[in-house]
Amino acid sequence: MAAPATTEAFSLSYSMFSLLLILFACVELGDAASAVHVYRLIQYDLGGVPLGSRISHLNHHAASLPLDPNADLSRSALLVPLLDLDLSFLTDYITNKKPLGGLVILLPQKLGNKFADFGKHVDLTRVKSVLNQLEDLLVHAELPYPVYFAYESSTFDSLLGDIRGKNFSSQPATSTNGGYKLVISTPEAKKLSPPTISNFQGWLPGQKDGDSEQLPTIAIVASYDTFGAAPALSVGSDSNGSGVAALLEIARLFSRLYSNPKTRGKYNLLFGLTSGGPYNYNGTQKWLRSFDQRVRESIDYAICLNSVGSWENDLWMHVSKPPENVYIKEIYDGFSEVAQDMGFSINVKHKKINISNSRVAWEHEQFSRFRVTALTLSGLSAAPEFLQSTGNLHDTRKSADEKAVARTVKLVAESLARQIYGHKGKKIDIFADGSSLAVNVHHIQSWLDLISQTPRVAPFLSKNNPFIAALKKELSDHTVDVHVQNEVLDGTFTFYDSTEATLNIYQVAGVTFDFLFLMVLGSYLIVLFSFLVITTRGLDDLINIFRRPAVRKSKST
């Protein structure tokens, strides 16, 4: 009686062991997965025209360069490091609307981390050049497939090594020959409601017997938001984080002078932080329109700060009025005098504005449209094209040098002080290094660090964002009558959500392997089944299972 029980116990143990073996094999096959954070190309409509990446989900086999020119990429996701990307190849695909399953572009680690270099030498000048061309191509085209950015890592290095090692020279990996699969499971992007943009203003009232509102005003302004190919990566450290950091330091310096009645100047100082800069300075227009007519008329001139963190020997003064204009010449002479003392040059560039054209290249042009004298100080010698140089992927913390911003602050502060206190033509260094009124480079640096960690594409920067609160607090610390104006961005633009996602990487076997595995597994199960039947019921029962049953003939009545 013990023998059948022993046989049955052995059979049960063997069955459990076999099941565990099968499950273990399945786990091993499905365990080759990695999850990586990725950043999606912007999706937006401009005047009803769809632009950017129109699809967010991805489920295709991974492919990489080089590939045969005739390779079918309709069901493949192209994974390629930035500096390996052939822009002519991509231009051909976009221009001729060739089918592509998806595109994942790997950015150098140096762009994302101030200190990391991932063990590689990266030519940042070349990176900047390639990214400028790439973003211009992607942002102004309609792409009917998902496009994502990610940072290089050991995961991607191993993946690319395996893909290239298999030498898919004619066709990329497919379900037939195996490889890797890239999967992003995210719902399709939805339209955002018209975004709210916030403008900030703060005052330093001048000293006068009576009403200070009757004093002339000098405005210092900077736009703080950005636009870039990947909204979640667009921090715009130089454009225009550097302008914001400079404005806040100028406000800090003059707040110390204006806090003492004896050193308060006979000019009101108005500080403005505006949004909507990349969108024809829409926020600046709404801010100026909200002013009382008397306030606008009291503004002697406005200084707009833009991209002042990357210049070395030359700073540019962009104006709408001719340089011969008496007001422009006076401002230019004041800047030139200080710049000469500091050992660099100020160049003036005149560009007329076309009132009938809605395109606004510089922030000061919005002031000019309201007949207010204004200028833009910038490290850029020419106005950028529409939606360019407004927070590109390469415009990270490395793009903004706090020393360049500090020199800009010293230039503006000294020039204003000499005018306000009647010291023009005198070599008086009010904000001398080492004095209690010296420019604080650490203050500038801390703001550049914060700005460089905060993506600031307006539609994705809510009015409740901590960065917005930080701007308001900083302005409140150094000025009075701080006011926040919330406006709706003009409806020319429509934006879509879904700016970040998780990329899952799976290693998959080809159909041939799946077929062989299925055959082996099936054969094994048949043998196992036969063994269990024989040991528990006997050979005759096994034969009876496969024996064709006899057909009974019905008796006819």
GUZADREN-700945 format. One line per 4 residues: number of its first residue (from 1); their letters; for each residue z, x, y of C-alpha. Coordinates in pm, whole numbers, plus 50000, padded with zeros to 5 digits. Example, Ala and Ser with C-alpha at 12.3 -4.5 7.8 and 13.67 -1.06 7.14 Angstrom:
1 = as = 50780:51230:49550 | 50714:51367:49894
END
This chain:
1 = maap = 50000:50000:50000 | 50053:50296:50232 | 49697:50421:50206 | 49528:50126:50383
5 = atte = 49794:50136:50657 | 49744:50509:50701 | 49366:50462:50715 | 49400:50182:50968
9 = afsl = 49637:50388:51184 | 49400:50684:51169 | 49108:50460:51262 | 49299:50315:51556
13 = sysm = 49402:50660:51678 | 49048:50787:51639 | 48914:50488:51834 | 49157:50545:52119
17 = fsll = 49073:50914:52128 | 48702:50834:52137 | 48751:50584:52418 | 48948:50837:52621
21 = lilf = 48676:51095:52560 | 48411:50855:52690 | 48620:50766:52998 | 48688:51133:53066
25 = acve = 48316:51206:53050 | 48245:50923:53294 | 48514:51046:53534 | 48372:51396:53524
29 = lgda = 48026:51263:53604 | 48150:51058:53901 | 48396:51310:54043 | 48142:51521:54232
33 = asav = 48184:51337:54566 | 48273:51463:54916 | 48350:51266:55231 | 48249:51410:55570
37 = hvyr = 48289:51268:55921 | 47955:51216:56098 | 47844:51099:56442 | 47562:50854:56497
41 = liqy = 47270:50887:56736 | 47301:50642:57023 | 47137:50301:56993 | 47050:50120:57314
45 = dlgg = 46788:49907:57487 | 46646:50001:57826 | 46484:49712:58005 | 46446:49536:57669
49 = vplg = 46281:49837:57503 | 46465:49943:57184 | 46553:50314:57178 | 46758:50550:56964
53 = sris = 46852:50500:56600 | 46808:50136:56495 | 46977:50158:56153 | 47331:50271:56075
57 = hlnh = 47366:50256:55694 | 47227:50526:55463 | 47174:50541:55086 | 46913:50803:54992
61 = haas = 46874:51127:54802 | 46928:51444:55004 | 46635:51668:55093 | 46608:51978:55307
65 = lpld = 46352:52212:55454 | 46117:52370:55367 | 45912:52087:55218 | 45549:52036:55143
69 = pnad = 45372:51880:55447 | 45260:51594:55224 | 45604:51526:55077 | 45709:51161:55070
73 = lsrs = 46035:51131:55263 | 46045:50752:55280 | 46336:50743:55035 | 46498:51072:55131
77 = allv = 46760:51171:55382 | 46668:51501:55545 | 46970:51730:55578 | 46897:52027:55804
81 = plld = 47093:52277:56018 | 47005:52255:56387 | 46847:52600:56413 | 46640:52541:56097
85 = ldls = 46495:52219:56233 | 46124:52240:56310 | 46088:52030:56625 | 45710:52003:56582
89 = fltd = 45771:51861:56234 | 46014:51604:56374 | 45788:51525:56671 | 45503:51455:56429
93 = yitn = 45720:51215:56229 | 45838:51031:56540 | 45504:51020:56723 | 45303:50910:56420
97 = kkpl = 45578:50678:56294 | 45592:50843:55952 | 45846:50693:55711 | 46176:50875:55676
101 = gglv = 46484:50758:55489 | 46730:50922:55726 | 46817:51238:55917 | 47144:51435:55924
105 = illp = 47149:51728:56171 | 47412:51998:56123 | 47554:52146:56444 | 47708:52495:56465
109 = qklg = 48086:52494:56442 | 48104:52687:56769 | 47999:52373:56954 | 48291:52174:56819
113 = nkfa = 48572:52429:56829 | 48652:52670:57108 | 48756:52941:56865 | 48569:52876:56537
117 = dfgk = 48250:53060:56455 | 48242:52978:56081 | 48175:53343:56002 | 47831:53334:56159
121 = hvdl = 47673:53476:56470 | 47537:53187:56676 | 47298:53237:56966 | 47439:52973:57200
125 = trvk = 47151:53016:57444 | 46907:52924:57170 | 47131:52641:57055 | 47131:52499:57408
129 = svln = 46753:52522:57433 | 46696:52353:57095 | 46951:52079:57167 | 46794:52003:57505
133 = qled = 46455:51950:57341 | 46600:51763:57045 | 46808:51520:57251 | 46520:51451:57487
137 = llvh = 46307:51368:57182 | 46563:51147:57007 | 46706:50960:57304 | 46370:50842:57438
141 = aelp = 46220:50723:57108 | 46270:50426:56877 | 46376:50553:56536 | 46368:50294:56253
145 = ypvy = 46606:50497:56035 | 46963:50630:56056 | 47019:50956:56244 | 47355:51133:56232
149 = faye = 47509:51459:56351 | 47774:51660:56166 | 47927:52005:56196 | 47842:52283:55953
153 = sstf = 48101:52339:55682 | 48146:52494:55340 | 48066:52153:55189 | 47726:52146:55354
157 = dsll = 47665:52514:55277 | 47716:52448:54905 | 47506:52133:54919 | 47215:52305:55093
161 = gdir = 47239:52597:54851 | 47209:52363:54552 | 46922:52165:54706 | 46725:52477:54793
165 = gknf = 46814:52637:54460 | 46638:52356:54278 | 46329:52443:54480 | 46200:52095:54559
169 = ssqp = 45892:52248:54720 | 45651:51961:54668 | 45873:51653:54657 | 46241:51605:54742
173 = atst = 46504:51491:54496 | 46464:51139:54355 | 46629:50918:54096 | 46392:51075:53843
177 = nggy = 46481:51440:53892 | 46841:51396:54019 | 47006:51593:54296 | 47247:51462:54561
181 = klvi = 47280:51125:54723 | 47396:51068:55081 | 47568:50735:55136 | 47699:50583:55460
185 = stpe = 47834:50235:55402 | 47873:50086:55746 | 47768:49746:55882 | 47468:49726:56106
189 = akkl = 47542:49794:56472 | 47607:49499:56702 | 47533:49457:57069 | 47818:49535:57303
193 = sppt = 47911:49296:57579 | 47816:49424:57926 | 48045:49725:57975 | 48304:49746:58250
197 = isnf = 48303:50060:58462 | 48600:50173:58671 | 48592:50344:59011 | 48900:50509:59164
201 = qgwl = 48977:50589:59525 | 49273:50745:59700 | 49342:50833:60063 | 49509:51110:60257
205 = pgqk = 49551:50956:60605 | 49515:51191:60898 | 49757:51242:61187 | 49702:51038:61500
209 = dgds = 49904:50852:61756 | 49831:50496:61665 | 49600:50365:61394 | 49482:50636:61151
213 = eqlp = 49194:50409:61047 | 49025:50504:61373 | 49004:50867:61263 | 48683:51009:61116
217 = tiai = 48674:51038:60737 | 48543:51302:60498 | 48481:51182:60144 | 48499:51401:59833
221 = vasy = 48340:51230:59533 | 48264:51301:59167 | 48126:51089:58885 | 48333:51122:58568
225 = dtfg = 48133:50961:58285 | 47855:51103:58066 | 47559:51013:57849 | 47440:51194:57539
229 = aapa = 47257:51164:57209 | 47583:51108:57020 | 47834:50902:57224 | 48128:51016:57009
233 = lsvg = 48046:51382:57091 | 47942:51353:57456 | 48228:51508:57653 | 48022:51656:57938
237 = sdsn = 48258:51943:58016 | 48032:52073:58292 | 47844:51752:58369 | 48051:51622:58515
241 = gsgv = 48394:51721:58388 | 48384:52025:58615 | 48327:51805:58921 | 48625:51587:58828
245 = aall = 48854:51889:58777 | 48741:52034:59112 | 48806:51707:59298 | 49156:51670:59154
249 = eiar = 49247:52026:59254 | 49112:51972:59609 | 49323:51656:59630 | 49629:51852:59514
253 = lfsr = 49576:52125:59776 | 49530:51891:60072 | 49816:51667:59961 | 50046:51964:60025
257 = lysn = 49904:52008:60375 | 49901:51637:60458 | 50254:51578:60327 | 50386:51770:60631
261 = pktr = 50326:51593:60964 | 50290:51932:61131 | 49996:52034:60912 | 49832:51695:60870
265 = gkyn = 49475:51709:60996 | 49296:51473:61232 | 49060:51356:60960 | 49118:51102:60688
269 = llfg = 49030:51234:60345 | 48889:50989:60092 | 48872:51087:59723 | 48648:50889:59492
273 = ltsg = 48602:50909:59115 | 48306:50697:59014 | 48153:50574:58688 | 47795:50492:58593
277 = gpyn = 47667:50833:58701 | 47398:50869:58431 | 47274:50517:58513 | 47146:50588:58864
281 = yngt = 47504:50624:58990 | 47549:50250:58955 | 47926:50274:59001 | 47887:50469:59326
285 = qkwl = 47655:50201:59461 | 47903:49924:59378 | 48190:50128:59524 | 48010:50182:59855
289 = rsfd = 47901:49820:59869 | 48267:49712:59838 | 48362:49907:60154 | 48424:49736:60480
293 = qrvr = 48149:49822:60727 | 48400:50004:60949 | 48508:50228:60659 | 48149:50328:60584
297 = esid = 48083:50395:60950 | 48395:50612:60972 | 48267:50855:60708 | 48139:51167:60882
301 = yaic = 47994:51295:60558 | 48052:51293:60183 | 48064:51590:59946 | 47961:51502:59591
305 = lnsv = 48056:51752:59319 | 47828:51783:59017 | 47809:52047:58741 | 48006:52317:58921
309 = gswe = 48146:52488:58611 | 47860:52709:58497 | 47724:52887:58804 | 47761:53260:58874
313 = ndlw = 47612:53387:59200 | 47435:53091:59357 | 47554:52741:59438 | 47314:52471:59555
317 = mhvs = 47358:52220:59832 | 47126:51923:59772 | 47055:51693:60067 | 46836:51396:60154
321 = kppe = 46809:51477:60523 | 46613:51785:60637 | 46814:52110:60662 | 46731:52114:61035
325 = nvyi = 46930:51795:61084 | 47220:51876:61316 | 47484:51733:61081 | 47340:51899:60770
329 = keiy = 47306:52230:60953 | 47668:52216:61067 | 47794:52150:60714 | 47568:52418:60569
333 = dgfs = 47683:52676:60823 | 48046:52600:60737 | 47983:52647:60365 | 47774:52960:60419
337 = evaq = 48046:53119:60630 | 48307:53077:60357 | 48065:53167:60077 | 47977:53492:60252
341 = dmgf = 48346:53581:60274 | 48378:53507:59900 | 48071:53714:59806 | 47813:53461:59693
345 = sinv = 47529:53253:59837 | 47477:52887:59920 | 47122:52758:59889 | 47011:52432:60049
349 = khkk = 46750:52208:59886 | 46600:51905:60055 | 46468:51609:59855 | 46360:51289:60025
353 = inis = 46464:50962:59872 | 46235:50668:59809 | 46422:50349:59897 | 46181:50137:59690
357 = nsrv = 46246:50347:59378 | 46561:50259:59184 | 46578:50610:59036 | 46869:50806:59186
361 = aweh = 46868:51175:59097 | 47187:51281:59282 | 47502:51093:59373 | 47466:51165:59743
365 = eqfs = 47144:50960:59744 | 47348:50642:59706 | 47534:50737:60024 | 47203:50804:60198
369 = rfrv = 47086:50453:60106 | 47386:50323:60301 | 47298:50556:60590 | 47595:50785:60529
373 = talt = 47540:51161:60559 | 47608:51319:60222 | 47531:51618:60003 | 47575:51727:59644
377 = lsgl = 47716:52068:59553 | 47592:52177:59212 | 47522:52477:58996 | 47189:52310:58911
381 = saap = 46896:52414:59127 | 46697:52098:59057 | 46776:51737:58984 | 46779:51658:58612
385 = eflq = 46542:51403:58468 | 46664:51055:58385 | 46939:51064:58117 | 46921:51443:58094
389 = stgn = 47194:51702:58162 | 47454:51426:58165 | 47677:51525:57874 | 47448:51686:57620
393 = lhdt = 47582:51796:57280 | 47595:52158:57395 | 47795:52065:57707 | 48133:52139:57552
397 = rksa = 48439:52329:57675 | 48249:52658:57655 | 48003:52527:57915 | 48265:52494:58187
401 = deka = 48428:52808:58326 | 48751:52736:58511 | 48688:53038:58734 | 48355:52893:58851
405 = vart = 48529:52562:58923 | 48805:52746:59110 | 48548:52922:59330 | 48390:52586:59409
409 = vklv = 48731:52444:59500 | 48806:52742:59726 | 48467:52704:59897 | 48508:52332:59967
413 = aesl = 48876:52350:60059 | 48835:52643:60301 | 48526:52488:60462 | 48703:52155:60513
417 = arqi = 49020:52319:60641 | 48834:52529:60898 | 48664:52215:61027 | 48974:51995:61018
421 = yghk = 49198:52250:61190 | 48937:52390:61429 | 48909:52735:61271 | 48531:52753:61236
425 = gkki = 48402:53105:61287 | 48747:53250:61225 | 48821:53453:60914 | 49137:53262:60832
429 = difa = 49213:53231:60461 | 49422:52915:60444 | 49413:52895:60064 | 49468:53265:60006
433 = dgss = 49524:53389:59652 | 49892:53437:59578 | 50005:53203:59855 | 50178:52868:59807
437 = lavn = 49844:52703:59884 | 49641:52911:59637 | 49394:52739:59405 | 49570:52676:59073
441 = vhhi = 49336:52787:58795 | 49580:52663:58530 | 49567:52312:58676 | 49188:52320:58659
445 = qswl = 49196:52461:58307 | 49431:52190:58180 | 49202:51918:58314 | 48893:52081:58167
449 = dlis = 49070:52095:57831 | 49157:51724:57847 | 48812:51625:57968 | 48650:51827:57689
453 = qtpr = 48843:51628:57429 | 48742:51289:57570 | 48397:51139:57501 | 48310:50948:57819
457 = vapf = 47994:50746:57764 | 48075:50448:57986 | 48011:50157:57742 | 48252:50314:57492
461 = lskn = 48520:50410:57746 | 48735:50102:57803 | 48938:50048:58117 | 49250:50076:57897
465 = npfi = 49157:50419:57767 | 49438:50679:57810 | 49197:50903:57999 | 49143:50633:58260
469 = aalk = 49520:50599:58296 | 49550:50979:58331 | 49292:50986:58613 | 49471:50710:58800
473 = kels = 49810:50880:58762 | 49679:51219:58880 | 49512:51065:59183 | 49830:50868:59258
477 = dhtv = 50036:51189:59245 | 49836:51344:59530 | 49700:51055:59739 | 49809:50714:59866
481 = dvhv = 49662:50364:59857 | 49507:50438:59518 | 49277:50157:59420 | 49089:50090:59095
485 = qnev = 48769:49890:59112 | 48636:49740:58786 | 48271:49644:58784 | 48013:49543:58525
489 = ldgt = 47736:49796:58461 | 47399:49658:58565 | 47215:49477:58285 | 46920:49716:58256
493 = ftfy = 47103:49877:57964 | 47216:49716:57639 | 47431:49928:57410 | 47528:49895:57043
497 = dste = 47848:49986:56862 | 47890:50203:56548 | 47911:50557:56684 | 48101:50728:56399
501 = atln = 48102:50698:56020 | 48196:50866:55693 | 47923:51032:55490 | 47983:51030:55114
505 = iyqv = 47799:51294:54911 | 47744:51224:54541 | 47591:51451:54281 | 47366:51243:54059
509 = agvt = 47183:51321:53735 | 46816:51248:53679 | 46676:50965:53465 | 46605:51208:53178
513 = fdfl = 46971:51306:53159 | 47079:50942:53182 | 46842:50849:52897 | 46961:51132:52673
517 = flmv = 47324:51054:52749 | 47264:50688:52668 | 47096:50780:52336 | 47379:51012:52237
521 = lgsy = 47643:50760:52339 | 47465:50479:52154 | 47429:50686:51839 | 47793:50785:51857
525 = livl = 47905:50423:51893 | 47693:50316:51598 | 47841:50591:51379 | 48191:50507:51498
529 = fsfl = 48139:50140:51429 | 48004:50210:51080 | 48295:50442:51003 | 48551:50186:51111
533 = vitt = 48391:49907:50907 | 48368:50123:50594 | 48728:50244:50619 | 48871:49898:50686
537 = rgld = 48641:49660:50499 | 48426:49872:50271 | 48061:49968:50242 | 47952:49629:50112
541 = dlin = 48070:49455:50429 | 47876:49704:50642 | 47561:49641:50437 | 47612:49265:50462
545 = ifrr = 47622:49292:50841 | 47271:49434:50851 | 47136:49229:50557 | 46903:48945:50653
549 = pavr = 47064:48612:50562 | 46883:48400:50305 | 46690:48101:50437 | 46787:47782:50268
553 = ksks = 46509:47538:50194 | 46586:47179:50270 | 46528:46931:49988 | 46266:46675:50059
557 = t = 46366:46321:49982
END
